[in-house]
Amino acid sequence: MNSKNCWFAFGIGVAAGATIALLYAPQSGARTRKQLRRGVDEAGDYLAEAGDYLKDQAERLSSEAEKAIKRTRNQVDSVVDQAGDVISGALKSARALV
């Protein structure tokens, strides 16, 4: 059996199982639908809250990364300036020797 047929059979089995479960459920269809709707609503609320949390965390991490980049850039600029001063001093000393 190839992969496509396997997934097709799995889908048929899931659909059949869900249908049988709903037919033999111990409560009415209206009550089951209400519970399903409530579950979907709660899942939606949970996903919205999780999305907001992840957005806040991404913004916080982005801000921290920007601060770290600025600090590093300032440190690199300082080191480059110091290296330039050292090289200028070395060139002046070398010219004085000549």
N, C-alpha and C positions, 0 to 999 in steps of 0.2 A: 504494500500500500504506500503510495507516494505521499509526500507532505501535504499536498493540497487536499487529497481525499481524507487524510487523517483529521485535518482542521475542520473540514466540512462535516464529518461524522461527529466530531466533538461538539460543534455548534448545534447540530440536530439533537444531540443528547442533552445539551444544556437547555434548549428550548422545550424539549419534551419534559424534562425534569421540573422546570419552572411551572409548566402548565399543570402537571399532575399535582405539584405542591399547592398551587392555588385552588385547584378543584377540591382537594381534601383538607384544606385549611379549616381549623376548628372555629373560625369566626367568619362573619359576613364579608362579602366583597367590598362593601362600602367602608367597613372598618379597616380592612387590609389596605385599601387604597389610601385612606386617611393616614395610616401608619407609614406607608411608603412615602407619601407626600411630605409628612413631617420629617422623616429620615432624610429625604432629599434636601429639604429646606435647611435642616441642621448641618448637613454635609456642606451645603453652599455657604452657610455662615462660617463654618470652620475653615473652609478654603479661603474665604475672603479675609478672615482674621490672619490666617497663615501668610497670605499674600502681603497684607499690610506689614506684618512683622518682618518678612523677608525684605520688603522694600526699605523699611527703616534700617535694617541691618546693612543692606547694600549701601545706602546713603552714608551711614556712619563709617563703614569701611572705606568708602570712596574719599570721605573727608580726611580720615586718618592717613590714607595713602598720599593724598595731595600734600598734607603737612610733612610727611616723611620725605617726599620728593623735594619740597622746598628746602627743608633742612639739609638734605644731601647736596642739592644744587649750591646752596650757600657755602657749605664746607668745601666743595670742589672748587668753587670760585676763589675761596680764600687760599687754598693750596696752590692753585694756578698762579695767583698773584704773588705768593711767597716764592714760588719757583722762578717766576719772572724776575723778581728782585734779586734772587741769588744769581741768576744767569747774568743779569745786568752788572752786578758787582764783580762777577768773575771776568766778564769782558773788559771792564774798566781796569781791573788788576792786570789782565793780560796785555792790554794796550800800554799800560804804564811800564811794563817790563820790556817792551819792544823799543 
